[in-house]
């Protein structure tokens, strides 16, 4: 009887925290604490709860001693033993295959495409330039990470893509170029996306003046049904022929939008916007959170990733704002520079921030639809940047 009680006590998670030779007990407690903080931010502060809450729970599950739900070692090898994953893996190992094989990010993009209105970009194609300018943070973060000496070139590329402000894109690039860093990069990307209402306004006010913030932009021209249908097809063909590695994201994004605008696939469009998006979001969030285990998350690299990610977001915001200011000068004062901050691809949060800040200075000014143009352009720009990073031979260049 006594032996049974002792065996039970030794098998508890509490005992395993202190008996685990591979991970310091304090690291496990810190990770469980971080997961609880993320739950608080998701539920109480409502910071991007649809993704932050699954990520937090995934982090909690993977750090519970003895649960054995996820094994990162299965996926960081060059050749994955899928038989081992299916035979010896836990629940989250099975679900993580959707991340490792690039399935979830592409499916997410189908839903984003179906939910997003591309009309502002079609009506004002000049906003593509703002979306391009807002990718500056991608390359700044890349060179910062590379200069730190703590990362390889491929890992620096994965960190740089945080500047695109696009979680699925960051995940797709990282799972290929730096699988060990997936937890830190994904959590940094989604955390900063959730904090966009706090990060962007100071830079928006710093880089614009009172007169510029009150600029009223003219109404967008009407877009025909034919233009709406041709746009996703043409973009897919053009991007696919130039940057084939971007097709998994761009192709799915444009397919989702085509479902929405073609007028004959309402059921598929609604499924992509609701059921598909919700299911994949749960699987993606909980498995990404599972990669943030104590033994590979709490180190100097994670701190550097967080710093580089914040720099990437700030520089991307500034890049979009400066590009919009230049375009405002060129057009003779017809573009409100505040829409430049929406050039990051966090749809539609960044566009809402442009609208909110603009109305602080002119309550009757409506910038939301104008800001959606750069916002959509940012999605396309970050996907193209990801395709470029995935196509480069980093070992030969550095």
Helices and strands as residue ranges (DSSP letters): H 2-11, H 13-19, H 25-43, H 49-62, G 72-74, H 82-88, H 91-100, H 103-115, H 119-123, H 127-133, H 136-148, H 153-160, G 161-164, H 167-177, G 179-181, H 182-194, H 196-206, H 210-213, H 225-242, G 244-246, H 247-261, H 266-271, I 272-276, H 277-290, H 294-297, H 300-330, G 337-343, H 349-361, H 368-391, H 394-397
